[in-house]
Amino acid sequence: MIASAELNVLGGELPAPVSERAPVLTNRALSDRYRVLRLRSETIARRARAGQFAMVAPDARPGTVLPRPMAIYARDVERGVVEIVYGVVGDGTRSLAAIAEGEHVVVTGPLGHGFTITDEARHVLLIGRGVGTCAMTSVAQDLAGTSVRVSAVLSGRDRTAVLGEDVLRRCGAELLLVTDADGTSRVSAVRERLHRAFDDDPPQLVLTSGSERLTRLAAQLAARWRAGAQVSIEAHMACGLGYCHGCAAGDGDGTREAPLVCRDGPVFGIGADPDPRP
């Protein structure tokens, strides 16, 4: 994880979350590892802002100890529908994957501070890998139909691990897809491609999520282009509300606790990082 000293709390008013039993509309596989959960929650669909998250747990299933923090992948305000994409990696998410259409989940949200799209941003670049991309797709949803240009780098082990393409294409974003399998996802290679693509007309805002390597890249690009940079941090959580203090974003300085991902994030500003030159 990037050091807490390099994170800037963006601040702003926290949303008013709700906690409810939400009916499951769809819970289907996207690949051998990822699934998409569509649930009905009119309040969360209406209140959620890009980059916010929800705590989700199966309803009344034995063996599930804690809810899991899940990025809000997409929302449909008119239909009151929220979409969440998640990876099946442990007992909790395996239990979630077993929920059928018509059953319920317990969901609390929207939670945390989302991305801040500044007024001067005419071009926004998203850089994501795997399930981390799911924290940023709603940025493209919010900017669809506006004058703001959205470009995105989507990275994964292979094409089945590249997420977000469906939402981003519907929103008119320009996409660069890179994978480990074809050798295009190396940070140095991605950096050079972005230099060539945008040095003459750079984005004013670079957003990323999850990967420490991509967070460093975002900071380097922001320094090169004199742009703003923000990152959505992932963390294990027990409550998502700031009660348990289990999601500190790094180590404190000895006199105070590091920022909490749930309460002070999950989106933080990141400082400039020297841009490596060829």
MODAPE-V534997 format. One record per residue. N is the residue number from 1. RES is the residue in one small letter. PSI is psi in radians with two decimals (none if undefined). NEAR is the number of other C-alpha atoms within 12 Angstrom. D_CENTER is the distance of its C-alpha to the mean C-alpha in Angstrom with 2 decimals. Layout:
BEGIN
n->N res->RES psi->PSI near->NEAR d_center->D_CENTER
n->N res->RES psi->PSI near->NEAR d_center->D_CENTER
END
This chain:
BEGIN
n->1 res->m psi->2.50 near->25 d_center->14.90
n->2 res->i psi->2.52 near->31 d_center->15.66
n->3 res->a psi->2.48 near->22 d_center->18.59
n->4 res->s psi->-0.45 near->28 d_center->18.24
n->5 res->a psi->-0.37 near->21 d_center->20.97
n->6 res->e psi->0.00 near->26 d_center->18.78
n->7 res->l psi->2.42 near->36 d_center->16.14
n->8 res->n psi->2.18 near->29 d_center->17.04
n->9 res->v psi->2.16 near->32 d_center->16.40
n->10 res->l psi->-0.48 near->29 d_center->15.80
n->11 res->g psi->-2.85 near->20 d_center->17.52
n->12 res->g psi->2.97 near->16 d_center->18.34
n->13 res->e psi->2.31 near->14 d_center->19.20
n->14 res->l psi->2.57 near->24 d_center->17.20
n->15 res->p psi->2.84 near->26 d_center->17.02
n->16 res->a psi->1.85 near->20 d_center->19.67
n->17 res->p psi->2.81 near->27 d_center->18.20
n->18 res->v psi->2.75 near->25 d_center->20.22
n->19 res->s psi->2.21 near->25 d_center->20.88
n->20 res->e psi->2.83 near->25 d_center->22.42
n->21 res->r psi->1.97 near->24 d_center->23.43
n->22 res->a psi->2.29 near->35 d_center->21.60
n->23 res->p psi->2.45 near->27 d_center->23.29
n->24 res->v psi->2.18 near->33 d_center->21.59
n->25 res->l psi->-0.67 near->25 d_center->22.16
n->26 res->t psi->2.49 near->29 d_center->20.83
n->27 res->n psi->1.48 near->31 d_center->19.62
n->28 res->r psi->2.78 near->27 d_center->20.12
n->29 res->a psi->2.39 near->22 d_center->19.50
n->30 res->l psi->-0.56 near->26 d_center->17.58
n->31 res->s psi->-2.94 near->20 d_center->19.02
n->32 res->d psi->-0.21 near->17 d_center->20.75
n->33 res->r psi->-0.55 near->25 d_center->17.61
n->34 res->y psi->2.59 near->29 d_center->14.97
n->35 res->r psi->2.76 near->31 d_center->15.63
n->36 res->v psi->2.25 near->36 d_center->14.60
n->37 res->l psi->2.08 near->44 d_center->15.59
n->38 res->r psi->2.18 near->38 d_center->16.86
n->39 res->l psi->2.75 near->41 d_center->18.31
n->40 res->r psi->2.06 near->33 d_center->20.33
n->41 res->s psi->1.64 near->37 d_center->19.48
n->42 res->e psi->-0.65 near->26 d_center->20.86
n->43 res->t psi->-0.81 near->29 d_center->20.09
n->44 res->i psi->-0.71 near->38 d_center->16.35
n->45 res->a psi->-0.65 near->36 d_center->16.12
n->46 res->r psi->-0.67 near->25 d_center->18.20
n->47 res->r psi->-0.41 near->29 d_center->16.75
n->48 res->a psi->2.47 near->42 d_center->12.95
n->49 res->r psi->2.72 near->42 d_center->11.48
n->50 res->a psi->2.23 near->37 d_center->8.49
n->51 res->g psi->-0.13 near->46 d_center->5.55
n->52 res->q psi->2.97 near->49 d_center->7.81
n->53 res->f psi->3.05 near->51 d_center->8.23
n->54 res->a psi->2.68 near->48 d_center->11.50
n->55 res->m psi->2.22 near->36 d_center->13.89
n->56 res->v psi->2.39 near->46 d_center->15.49
n->57 res->a psi->2.57 near->39 d_center->18.83
n->58 res->p psi->2.57 near->34 d_center->21.63
n->59 res->d psi->2.05 near->28 d_center->24.45
n->60 res->a psi->0.77 near->18 d_center->27.63
n->61 res->r psi->2.28 near->21 d_center->27.21
n->62 res->p psi->2.55 near->13 d_center->29.05
n->63 res->g psi->-0.24 near->16 d_center->27.49
n->64 res->t psi->2.04 near->21 d_center->23.96
n->65 res->v psi->-0.86 near->19 d_center->23.86
n->66 res->l psi->2.65 near->26 d_center->20.54
n->67 res->p psi->2.84 near->31 d_center->17.65
n->68 res->r psi->2.40 near->37 d_center->14.29
n->69 res->p psi->2.29 near->39 d_center->11.01
n->70 res->m psi->2.25 near->43 d_center->8.78
n->71 res->a psi->2.53 near->50 d_center->5.61
n->72 res->i psi->1.88 near->48 d_center->7.66
n->73 res->y psi->-0.77 near->43 d_center->7.70
n->74 res->a psi->2.75 near->42 d_center->10.79
n->75 res->r psi->2.56 near->40 d_center->13.70
n->76 res->d psi->1.78 near->26 d_center->17.36
n->77 res->v psi->-0.70 near->21 d_center->19.15
n->78 res->e psi->-0.68 near->14 d_center->22.56
n->79 res->r psi->-0.12 near->18 d_center->22.38
n->80 res->g psi->0.64 near->23 d_center->20.46
n->81 res->v psi->2.41 near->29 d_center->18.06
n->82 res->v psi->2.37 near->42 d_center->14.48
n->83 res->e psi->2.40 near->40 d_center->12.77
n->84 res->i psi->2.26 near->46 d_center->10.68
n->85 res->v psi->2.30 near->45 d_center->10.39
n->86 res->y psi->2.69 near->41 d_center->11.29
n->87 res->g psi->2.48 near->33 d_center->13.33
n->88 res->v psi->1.79 near->25 d_center->16.87
n->89 res->v psi->-0.19 near->17 d_center->17.59
n->90 res->g psi->-3.02 near->14 d_center->19.85
n->91 res->d psi->-0.71 near->21 d_center->22.18
n->92 res->g psi->-0.82 near->26 d_center->19.74
n->93 res->t psi->-0.47 near->31 d_center->17.61
n->94 res->r psi->-0.65 near->23 d_center->20.97
n->95 res->s psi->-0.69 near->28 d_center->22.32
n->96 res->l psi->-0.68 near->44 d_center->19.49
n->97 res->a psi->-0.37 near->35 d_center->20.14
n->98 res->a psi->-0.09 near->25 d_center->23.79
n->99 res->i psi->2.34 near->30 d_center->23.35
n->100 res->a psi->2.79 near->22 d_center->25.20
n->101 res->e psi->2.34 near->21 d_center->25.07
n->102 res->g psi->-0.33 near->18 d_center->26.87
n->103 res->e psi->-3.07 near->26 d_center->25.99
n->104 res->h psi->2.70 near->29 d_center->23.80
n->105 res->v psi->2.72 near->38 d_center->20.84
n->106 res->v psi->2.12 near->31 d_center->20.61
n->107 res->v psi->2.37 near->43 d_center->17.49
n->108 res->t psi->2.20 near->35 d_center->16.92
n->109 res->g psi->3.13 near->42 d_center->14.72
n->110 res->p psi->2.63 near->41 d_center->13.24
n->111 res->l psi->2.64 near->40 d_center->12.57
n->112 res->g psi->3.08 near->46 d_center->11.70
n->113 res->h psi->2.26 near->41 d_center->11.44
n->114 res->g psi->-2.90 near->44 d_center->8.99
n->115 res->f psi->2.55 near->41 d_center->9.32
n->116 res->t psi->1.95 near->33 d_center->13.04
n->117 res->i psi->1.92 near->32 d_center->14.50
n->118 res->t psi->2.71 near->21 d_center->17.92
n->119 res->d psi->-0.54 near->13 d_center->21.08
n->120 res->e psi->-0.07 near->15 d_center->22.17
n->121 res->a psi->1.91 near->24 d_center->19.18
n->122 res->r psi->-0.29 near->22 d_center->20.87
n->123 res->h psi->2.18 near->31 d_center->18.60
n->124 res->v psi->2.29 near->42 d_center->14.85
n->125 res->l psi->2.21 near->46 d_center->13.62
n->126 res->l psi->2.35 near->49 d_center->10.17
n->127 res->i psi->1.98 near->54 d_center->10.24
n->128 res->g psi->2.74 near->46 d_center->8.23
n->129 res->r psi->2.30 near->41 d_center->9.87
n->130 res->g psi->-2.45 near->38 d_center->10.20
n->131 res->v psi->-0.30 near->42 d_center->7.86
n->132 res->g psi->-0.49 near->43 d_center->5.24
n->133 res->t psi->-0.47 near->47 d_center->5.44
n->134 res->c psi->-0.28 near->49 d_center->4.66
n->135 res->a psi->-0.25 near->49 d_center->1.55
n->136 res->m psi->-0.19 near->54 d_center->4.58
n->137 res->t psi->-0.58 near->51 d_center->7.40
n->138 res->s psi->-0.28 near->39 d_center->8.67
n->139 res->v psi->-0.82 near->44 d_center->9.43
n->140 res->a psi->-0.64 near->44 d_center->11.82
n->141 res->q psi->-0.80 near->33 d_center->13.10
n->142 res->d psi->-0.54 near->33 d_center->14.09
n->143 res->l psi->-0.14 near->28 d_center->15.74
n->144 res->a psi->2.33 near->23 d_center->17.53
n->145 res->g psi->-0.03 near->14 d_center->21.22
n->146 res->t psi->-3.13 near->17 d_center->21.16
n->147 res->s psi->-0.03 near->17 d_center->22.68
n->148 res->v psi->2.20 near->28 d_center->19.47
n->149 res->r psi->2.36 near->29 d_center->18.99
n->150 res->v psi->2.18 near->40 d_center->15.59
n->151 res->s psi->2.67 near->39 d_center->15.53
n->152 res->a psi->2.41 near->41 d_center->13.00
n->153 res->v psi->2.11 near->44 d_center->13.48
n->154 res->l psi->2.14 near->43 d_center->12.33
n->155 res->s psi->2.64 near->42 d_center->13.54
n->156 res->g psi->3.01 near->31 d_center->14.73
n->157 res->r psi->-0.74 near->23 d_center->17.92
n->158 res->d psi->-3.06 near->23 d_center->19.47
n->159 res->r psi->-0.50 near->24 d_center->18.93
n->160 res->t psi->-0.32 near->26 d_center->18.20
n->161 res->a psi->0.02 near->32 d_center->15.15
n->162 res->v psi->1.99 near->36 d_center->13.74
n->163 res->l psi->2.75 near->43 d_center->11.23
n->164 res->g psi->-0.16 near->47 d_center->10.43
n->165 res->e psi->-0.69 near->36 d_center->13.94
n->166 res->d psi->-0.88 near->22 d_center->15.40
n->167 res->v psi->-0.78 near->29 d_center->13.36
n->168 res->l psi->-0.67 near->36 d_center->13.38
n->169 res->r psi->-0.73 near->22 d_center->17.08
n->170 res->r psi->-0.52 near->21 d_center->17.95
n->171 res->c psi->-0.01 near->27 d_center->16.59
n->172 res->g psi->0.31 near->25 d_center->18.72
n->173 res->a psi->2.62 near->34 d_center->16.36
n->174 res->e psi->2.24 near->26 d_center->18.14
n->175 res->l psi->2.47 near->30 d_center->16.81
n->176 res->l psi->1.99 near->30 d_center->17.63
n->177 res->l psi->2.22 near->36 d_center->17.22
n->178 res->v psi->2.54 near->33 d_center->18.08
n->179 res->t psi->2.75 near->27 d_center->18.86
n->180 res->d psi->-0.63 near->23 d_center->20.62
n->181 res->a psi->-0.64 near->17 d_center->23.25
n->182 res->d psi->0.11 near->15 d_center->24.58
n->183 res->g psi->0.23 near->17 d_center->24.19
n->184 res->t psi->-0.09 near->24 d_center->22.10
n->185 res->s psi->0.00 near->31 d_center->18.94
n->186 res->r psi->2.38 near->22 d_center->20.76
n->187 res->v psi->-0.72 near->30 d_center->19.22
n->188 res->s psi->-0.68 near->22 d_center->22.67
n->189 res->a psi->-0.74 near->19 d_center->22.99
n->190 res->v psi->-0.74 near->30 d_center->19.68
n->191 res->r psi->-0.84 near->33 d_center->20.69
n->192 res->e psi->-0.68 near->22 d_center->24.08
n->193 res->r psi->-0.67 near->20 d_center->22.95
n->194 res->l psi->-0.63 near->32 d_center->20.79
n->195 res->h psi->-0.85 near->25 d_center->23.79
n->196 res->r psi->-0.65 near->14 d_center->26.06
n->197 res->a psi->-0.63 near->20 d_center->23.94
n->198 res->f psi->-0.04 near->22 d_center->23.10
n->199 res->d psi->-0.60 near->20 d_center->25.55
n->200 res->d psi->-0.37 near->11 d_center->27.93
n->201 res->d psi->1.28 near->18 d_center->25.51
n->202 res->p psi->2.73 near->28 d_center->22.35
n->203 res->p psi->2.70 near->35 d_center->19.13
n->204 res->q psi->-0.17 near->33 d_center->19.19
n->205 res->l psi->2.27 near->40 d_center->15.49
n->206 res->v psi->2.16 near->50 d_center->13.22
n->207 res->l psi->2.48 near->52 d_center->9.44
n->208 res->t psi->3.07 near->50 d_center->7.67
n->209 res->s psi->2.44 near->47 d_center->5.47
n->210 res->g psi->-1.26 near->33 d_center->7.43
n->211 res->s psi->2.28 near->28 d_center->10.77
n->212 res->e psi->-0.66 near->24 d_center->13.51
n->213 res->r psi->-0.72 near->25 d_center->15.40
n->214 res->l psi->-0.50 near->39 d_center->12.91
n->215 res->t psi->-0.74 near->39 d_center->12.45
n->216 res->r psi->-0.73 near->36 d_center->16.24
n->217 res->l psi->-0.78 near->42 d_center->16.41
n->218 res->a psi->-0.74 near->46 d_center->14.37
n->219 res->a psi->-0.69 near->36 d_center->16.76
n->220 res->q psi->-0.75 near->31 d_center->19.70
n->221 res->l psi->-0.72 near->45 d_center->19.04
n->222 res->a psi->-0.69 near->38 d_center->18.65
n->223 res->a psi->-0.74 near->26 d_center->21.93
n->224 res->r psi->-0.72 near->29 d_center->23.65
n->225 res->w psi->0.00 near->28 d_center->22.81
n->226 res->r psi->0.79 near->23 d_center->23.08
n->227 res->a psi->2.90 near->32 d_center->19.68
n->228 res->g psi->2.75 near->38 d_center->17.13
n->229 res->a psi->2.41 near->45 d_center->14.04
n->230 res->q psi->2.61 near->47 d_center->10.93
n->231 res->v psi->2.43 near->51 d_center->8.41
n->232 res->s psi->2.11 near->51 d_center->5.61
n->233 res->i psi->2.38 near->54 d_center->7.82
n->234 res->e psi->2.53 near->38 d_center->8.16
n->235 res->a psi->2.65 near->32 d_center->11.62
n->236 res->h psi->2.43 near->23 d_center->14.27
n->237 res->m psi->2.64 near->31 d_center->15.34
n->238 res->a psi->-0.59 near->23 d_center->18.51
n->239 res->c psi->-0.62 near->31 d_center->18.34
n->240 res->g psi->0.05 near->41 d_center->15.11
n->241 res->l psi->-0.05 near->33 d_center->17.62
n->242 res->g psi->0.08 near->22 d_center->18.96
n->243 res->y psi->-0.72 near->15 d_center->22.13
n->244 res->c psi->-0.30 near->16 d_center->21.95
n->245 res->h psi->0.61 near->22 d_center->20.76
n->246 res->g psi->0.05 near->23 d_center->19.36
n->247 res->c psi->0.72 near->31 d_center->16.00
n->248 res->a psi->2.40 near->33 d_center->17.44
n->249 res->a psi->1.20 near->36 d_center->15.46
n->250 res->g psi->-2.88 near->24 d_center->18.38
n->251 res->d psi->2.55 near->21 d_center->22.08
n->252 res->g psi->-3.12 near->17 d_center->23.86
n->253 res->d psi->0.21 near->13 d_center->26.77
n->254 res->g psi->-0.36 near->8 d_center->29.45
n->255 res->t psi->-0.33 near->7 d_center->30.00
n->256 res->r psi->2.75 near->13 d_center->26.70
n->257 res->e psi->2.56 near->19 d_center->23.62
n->258 res->a psi->2.74 near->28 d_center->20.47
n->259 res->p psi->2.51 near->33 d_center->17.74
n->260 res->l psi->2.36 near->37 d_center->16.13
n->261 res->v psi->-0.69 near->44 d_center->12.37
n->262 res->c psi->-0.72 near->45 d_center->12.88
n->263 res->r psi->-0.72 near->38 d_center->15.43
n->264 res->d psi->-0.29 near->35 d_center->14.95
n->265 res->g psi->-2.55 near->43 d_center->11.17
n->266 res->p psi->-0.15 near->51 d_center->8.46
n->267 res->v psi->2.26 near->45 d_center->8.45
n->268 res->f psi->2.70 near->43 d_center->11.64
n->269 res->g psi->2.62 near->38 d_center->13.90
n->270 res->i psi->2.44 near->39 d_center->15.19
n->271 res->g psi->2.93 near->30 d_center->18.86
n->272 res->a psi->2.48 near->26 d_center->20.70
n->273 res->d psi->2.30 near->24 d_center->21.33
n->274 res->p psi->2.36 near->17 d_center->24.52
n->275 res->d psi->2.05 near->21 d_center->24.15
n->276 res->p psi->2.31 near->17 d_center->26.06
n->277 res->r psi->2.62 near->11 d_center->28.80
n->278 res->p psi->none near->8 d_center->30.46
END
